[in-house]
Amino acid sequence: MWNAFGAGALGFLINLPAISYFEHGTTWTSAHAHGSMAGVYGMFSIAILLYTMRSVSKKEYWTPKREKMVVWSAWLTNMGLLGMLVITLLPVGYLQLTDAVEHGYWHARLTSFYHSPLVSGLLWARMLPDLVFTAGVIVLIIIVVGAFFNLKPAENEQHEKESKIILDELAAENK
């Protein structure tokens, strides 16, 4: 979903020459950046992290309760990211684009633009999806820290034998 929306649709939108001339560096660029980087690569990184943690931690750790926590973390991070885009970044980007077309690009980047009541309200409204996203990250951190305390024991007997042979050979060479 994030690949199609964040990287695809928003990337295409901000790279249209007529739009890019007026919006480059505005919050539409931030919307594309958040949707593509956090959505595509961030969620992929979380998936790899969870896959790895499942491989190195004890099977008993991954209870139905823990699985439910993973689902909650996924929903919270994705809904938080979507909220960031829909509640703040896309609407403020649209307002910046209209302001840039009417008054010039420089005007849409003024501090007074960001302090206008509507834009300021939208920027403050972003706090809610940010908190939702943060809650998802906190749940993920709890899962990962718990997994670190439930790691599988290392199976090093064969490696110890191989290391001993190598060390013995090196010791024999240095004599």
PyMOL commands that set and color helices and strands:
alter all, ss='L'
color gray80, all
select helices_A, chain A and resi 2-15+17-23+27-56+59-61+64-103+105-108+111-114+117-125+127-148+157-174
alter helices_A, ss='H'
color red, helices_A
deselect
rebuild
show_as cartoon
